[in-house]
Amino acid sequence: MKIPFVALDHVVLRTSDVARLQHFYIEVLGCTLEKVQDDIGLVQLRAGDALIDLVDVAGKIGRQGGVAPGPEGHNLDHFCLRVEPFDVDAIRKGLASHGVTLGDVMQRYGAHGEGPSCYLSDPDGNTVELKGPATSPPVGGH
């Protein structure tokens, strides 16, 4: 049986400073606060149709993942947020006003096909890819 995947539901980032990442994802990238579960050390942010979960490494579920992320190791390589419309000049200007540098725009392959994308880093050093609409369809024809 094939599992009928529809979309990315959420990404979980472990951090030693939930407030700092919450500020970054809300104030810099424009996510919204969805839910706070203090009893387990979890803050959930809305990013379009998906969630970005922030887990305190000192919290109940955060302790299960070992040491906090840092220069010697990360919890993931990167995650990608789909952006429409993809106005790179406006995005770059908005991020620069928060002291965030946006990488070069390149054509990269993603879930919806080949399209423009660029990278930035959050305050914990996690890499975030911002991906615009596809300019060519995906290989699998989805």
C-alpha positions in Angstrom: 0.0 0.0 0.0 1.2 3.5 -0.9 0.6 6.1 1.8 -1.5 8.9 0.3 0.7 11.9 1.2 -0.8 15.3 0.6 1.6 17.9 2.0 4.1 18.6 4.7 2.2 19.0 8.0 4.8 20.3 10.3 8.5 20.6 11.1 9.9 20.5 14.7 12.8 22.6 15.7 14.6 22.0 19.0 16.0 25.1 20.6 17.5 26.5 23.8 15.7 29.8 23.2 12.1 29.4 22.2 11.4 33.1 22.6 14.2 34.1 20.2 13.0 31.6 17.5 9.3 32.5 18.1 10.2 36.2 17.5 12.2 35.4 14.3 9.5 33.2 12.8 6.6 35.6 13.7 8.2 39.1 13.4 10.7 38.4 10.6 9.1 35.7 8.5 5.5 36.4 9.2 4.2 33.2 10.8 1.4 33.4 13.3 1.1 31.9 16.8 -1.1 28.9 16.6 -0.9 27.2 20.0 1.3 27.0 23.1 1.6 23.9 25.1 3.6 24.9 28.2 3.2 21.5 29.9 5.4 19.9 27.3 7.5 22.9 26.2 6.0 23.3 22.7 5.1 26.4 20.7 3.3 25.9 17.4 3.5 28.5 14.7 1.3 28.6 11.5 3.2 28.8 8.2 0.6 28.7 5.5 -0.9 25.1 5.5 1.9 23.8 7.7 3.2 24.3 11.3 6.6 25.0 12.6 6.9 23.6 16.1 9.4 25.0 18.5 10.5 22.7 21.3 12.4 23.8 24.3 15.4 21.5 24.8 14.9 21.7 28.5 11.2 20.8 28.2 9.5 17.4 28.5 9.8 16.5 24.9 12.9 18.5 24.2 15.0 16.5 26.6 14.4 13.4 24.6 16.5 14.8 21.7 19.8 15.2 23.5 21.9 18.3 23.5 20.8 21.6 22.0 21.5 22.5 18.4 24.6 24.6 17.8 27.6 25.1 15.5 28.7 21.4 15.9 25.4 19.9 14.9 21.8 20.7 13.8 18.5 18.9 14.0 18.0 19.0 10.2 19.7 20.1 7.0 16.9 22.6 6.1 13.2 22.9 5.5 11.4 24.7 2.8 8.5 27.2 2.9 6.5 27.8 -0.2 6.1 31.5 -0.9 3.5 33.0 -3.3 3.9 35.5 -4.8 7.7 35.2 -4.8 8.8 38.9 -4.9 12.5 38.4 -4.1 13.2 42.1 -3.9 10.4 42.7 -1.3 11.5 39.6 0.6 15.1 40.6 0.6 14.3 44.2 1.7 12.0 42.9 4.5 14.5 40.5 5.8 17.3 43.1 5.6 15.3 45.4 7.9 15.7 42.6 10.5 19.4 42.1 9.8 18.8 38.8 8.0 20.7 38.1 4.8 19.0 36.2 2.0 21.1 34.0 -0.2 21.2 34.1 -4.0 18.1 33.1 -5.9 18.6 29.9 -7.9 16.3 27.5 -9.7 15.9 24.4 -7.6 13.6 21.3 -7.7 10.9 20.9 -5.1 7.6 19.2 -4.5 5.8 21.2 -7.2 8.7 21.2 -9.8 11.6 23.5 -10.7 11.4 27.1 -9.5 13.1 30.0 -7.8 14.4 29.6 -4.3 16.8 31.0 -1.8 18.2 30.3 1.6 18.4 32.1 4.9 19.4 31.1 8.5 17.3 31.5 11.6 18.9 32.5 14.9 19.8 28.9 15.8 21.6 28.4 12.5 18.8 26.3 11.0 18.6 26.7 7.2 15.3 27.8 5.8 14.6 27.7 2.1 12.0 30.0 0.6 10.6 28.6 -2.6 8.5 30.4 -5.3 6.0 28.8 -7.7 7.3 26.2 -10.1 8.3 27.3 -13.6 8.3 23.6 -14.8 6.3 20.7 -13.6 7.6 18.0 -11.2 9.1 14.9 -12.7 6.3 12.7 -11.3 3.7 14.9 -12.8 2.0 15.9 -9.6 
